[in-house]
Amino acid sequence: MSNDTQTNRSNSLARTAAELCAVTRMLEAMNILSYSGHIAVRIPERNALMIQRRTDSRNELVPERMLLVDFDGKVIEGDGKPPSETAIHIEAFKARPDVMASIHSHMELAIAFTMMDGVQLLPMRARATRWKSGIPTHPDPSHIKHMSQGRELARTLGPHHVALMRAHGLLLVAESLPALFTDSVHFEENAQAQMQVMQAGAKVKPLSDKEIEDILALEDRPHHIGKLWNYYIRKGVNAGTVEKEWNLLS
């Protein structure tokens, strides 16, 4: 391997680590993550994923403390233990080659929808077309500490982009860290919208198939992800949530 190739790979990993820390810190500031929950990103050239240390505070993550973990759950780079539920991410990545990033969150609104009999979380807002294929609920409320449990959750996720976890939280997946951040923001917005309609005592009126088709016909997902990412990264830098020296500003 040439020195240039090694440098490029090193720079790519450093950028990925900075993005992972920024996404985690920003979502913690928005209460989508809290003292628990975690984000992972696939590292294809190492056949591994990058994830935070188990005990590191979500609002203080720094790139140099990130871990590389192989798909057997073994730490191959970094010092420390990964989160106890790392199997969630490993098995999602194994099952879905298209998935590059994933979040396990204990979002309160997501949990609430798993505890209501006969109520299904539906695509309500325009950006919720992302979940037009469905929002399944995984029936196991326990911690996902074993690979076998992770495989069961991955089966519930199936071809979808999110799965709720009964009385526990959610698993949301996307094609990149900026896309994962974008979808996390919109998923919470969508859940809040449906809850507001229900609290008002009104009949829930989700997007129709025709409306979803019309929205998607005009959708430019890469542009929207870039727009939202630029807005929140700049907001994070100004607020001190994101470190300016991570060089994530466009």
C-alpha positions in Angstrom: 0.0 0.0 0.0 1.4 3.4 -1.0 1.9 6.2 1.5 -0.7 8.3 -0.3 -3.3 5.5 0.0 -2.5 5.1 3.7 -2.8 8.9 4.2 -6.1 9.0 2.4 -7.5 6.1 4.5 -6.3 7.8 7.7 -7.9 11.1 6.7 -11.2 9.3 5.8 -11.3 7.5 9.1 -10.6 10.8 10.9 -13.5 12.5 9.0 -15.8 9.6 9.8 -14.9 9.8 13.5 -15.6 13.5 13.6 -18.9 13.1 11.8 -19.9 10.3 14.3 -19.1 12.5 17.3 -20.9 15.5 15.8 -24.1 13.5 15.0 -24.1 12.0 18.5 -23.6 15.3 20.2 -26.2 17.1 18.1 -28.8 14.4 18.6 -28.1 14.4 22.3 -28.7 18.1 22.4 -32.0 17.5 20.7 -33.0 14.8 23.2 -33.1 12.1 20.5 -30.1 10.5 22.3 -29.5 10.9 26.1 -27.3 9.1 28.6 -27.7 6.0 26.6 -28.2 5.0 23.0 -25.5 5.0 20.3 -24.6 5.4 16.6 -22.4 3.1 14.4 -21.0 3.6 11.0 -19.7 0.9 8.6 -16.0 0.9 7.7 -16.0 -1.2 4.6 -12.2 -1.4 4.1 -11.8 -2.9 7.5 -14.9 -5.1 7.4 -15.8 -3.4 10.7 -17.9 -0.6 12.2 -16.9 2.5 14.2 -18.7 3.2 17.5 -18.2 5.0 20.8 -16.9 3.6 24.0 -19.5 2.1 26.3 -19.1 4.6 29.2 -18.3 7.8 27.3 -20.8 10.6 27.7 -22.8 11.2 24.5 -22.4 15.0 24.7 -18.6 14.9 25.1 -17.5 12.4 22.4 -14.2 13.1 20.7 -12.9 11.4 17.5 -9.7 10.0 19.0 -11.7 7.8 21.5 -13.8 6.0 18.8 -13.5 2.3 18.5 -13.3 0.0 15.5 -15.2 -3.3 16.1 -15.3 -6.3 13.8 -18.5 -8.1 12.9 -17.7 -10.7 15.6 -17.9 -7.9 18.2 -14.1 -7.8 18.8 -12.4 -4.4 19.3 -9.7 -4.2 16.6 -8.7 -0.6 17.1 -9.0 1.7 20.1 -8.9 1.2 23.8 -12.1 0.3 25.7 -15.3 -1.6 25.5 -18.1 -0.9 23.0 -21.7 -0.5 24.1 -23.4 -3.6 25.4 -25.9 -3.5 22.6 -23.4 -3.3 19.7 -25.0 -6.5 18.3 -27.9 -4.3 17.1 -25.6 -2.5 14.7 -23.5 -5.5 13.7 -26.4 -7.7 12.7 -28.2 -4.8 10.9 -25.0 -4.2 8.8 -24.7 -8.0 8.1 -28.3 -8.2 7.0 -28.4 -5.0 5.0 -25.3 -4.3 2.7 -27.0 -1.0 1.7 -26.9 0.3 5.3 -23.8 2.5 6.2 -25.0 4.0 9.4 -27.4 3.1 12.2 -28.7 4.6 15.5 -30.2 2.9 18.5 -32.1 5.5 20.4 -34.5 5.4 23.4 -36.6 8.2 21.9 -39.6 8.6 24.2 -42.1 9.2 21.4 -41.0 6.1 19.7 -41.4 4.1 22.9 -44.8 5.5 23.5 -46.1 4.2 20.1 -45.1 0.7 21.1 -47.2 0.9 24.3 -50.6 1.8 22.7 -52.9 -1.0 21.7 -54.1 -0.8 18.2 -52.1 2.4 17.3 -49.6 2.3 14.5 -47.0 5.0 13.8 -47.6 6.2 10.3 -46.1 8.6 7.7 -47.7 11.9 8.6 -45.4 14.7 7.4 -43.9 15.2 4.0 -40.5 14.0 5.0 -41.9 10.8 6.3 -42.1 9.3 2.8 -38.8 7.7 3.9 -40.9 5.2 5.9 -43.5 4.5 3.2 -42.7 0.8 3.3 -43.7 0.5 7.0 -42.6 1.0 10.6 -42.6 -2.4 12.2 -42.3 -3.1 15.9 -39.9 -5.7 17.3 -41.7 -7.6 20.1 -38.6 -8.2 22.4 -38.3 -5.3 24.9 -35.1 -6.6 26.5 -31.6 -5.4 26.0 -30.1 -6.8 22.7 -26.8 -8.1 24.1 -26.5 -11.3 22.1 -25.9 -11.7 18.3 -28.9 -14.0 18.1 -31.1 -11.1 19.5 -29.5 -8.7 17.0 -30.4 -11.1 14.1 -34.0 -11.2 15.3 -34.2 -7.4 15.3 -32.6 -7.3 11.9 -35.3 -9.7 10.6 -38.0 -7.3 12.1 -36.3 -4.4 10.3 -36.3 -6.3 7.1 -36.2 -4.0 4.0 -37.5 -1.0 6.0 -35.5 2.0 7.3 -36.6 1.9 10.9 -38.0 -0.6 13.4 -39.5 0.3 16.8 -38.5 -1.8 19.8 -41.4 -2.7 22.2 -41.1 -0.6 25.4 -37.4 0.0 24.5 -36.6 2.4 21.6 -35.8 2.1 18.0 -33.3 1.1 15.3 -33.0 3.5 12.4 -30.7 3.0 9.4 -29.4 5.1 6.5 -26.9 5.4 3.8 -24.5 7.8 5.6 -24.1 9.6 8.9 -25.5 12.9 7.5 -28.5 10.9 6.1 -28.9 9.2 9.5 -28.9 12.5 11.3 -31.5 13.9 8.8 -33.8 10.9 9.2 -33.5 10.9 13.0 -34.7 14.5 13.1 -37.6 13.9 10.7 -38.6 10.7 12.4 -39.0 12.5 15.7 -40.9 15.3 13.9 -43.2 12.8 12.4 -43.9 11.0 15.6 -44.6 14.3 17.3 -47.0 15.3 14.6 -49.1 12.1 14.9 -49.1 12.4 18.7 -50.4 16.0 18.5 -53.2 14.9 16.2 -54.2 12.2 18.6 -54.0 14.4 21.6 -56.3 16.9 19.8 -58.8 14.1 19.6 -58.9 14.2 15.8 -58.8 11.3 13.4 -55.3 10.5 12.2 -54.9 11.3 8.5 -51.6 9.9 7.3 -50.1 10.6 3.8 -51.9 8.6 1.1 -50.1 6.4 -1.4 -50.8 9.0 -4.1 -49.5 11.9 -1.9 -46.3 9.9 -1.2 -45.8 9.3 -4.9 -46.3 13.0 -5.7 -43.8 14.0 -3.0 -41.2 11.5 -4.1 -41.5 12.6 -7.7 -40.1 16.0 -6.6 -37.8 14.8 -3.9 -34.0 15.5 -4.0 -32.8 13.6 -1.0 -29.0 14.3 -1.5 -29.8 18.1 -1.7 -32.0 18.0 1.4 -29.5 16.0 3.4 -26.8 18.5 2.5 -29.0 21.5 3.4 -30.0 20.1 6.8 -26.5 18.9 7.6 -25.0 22.3 6.8 -27.7 24.1 8.9 -27.2 21.9 12.0 -23.4 21.6 11.8 -23.2 25.4 11.7 -25.7 25.7 14.5 -23.7 23.1 16.5 -20.4 25.0 16.0 -21.9 28.3 17.0 -23.4 26.6 20.1 -20.2 24.8 21.0 -21.8 21.4 20.5 -19.6 20.6 17.5 -15.9 21.5 17.6 -14.8 23.9 14.8 -11.4 22.1 14.5 -13.2 19.0 13.2 -13.5 20.9 9.9 -17.1 19.8 9.2 -18.2 23.2 7.9 -18.9 23.3 4.2 
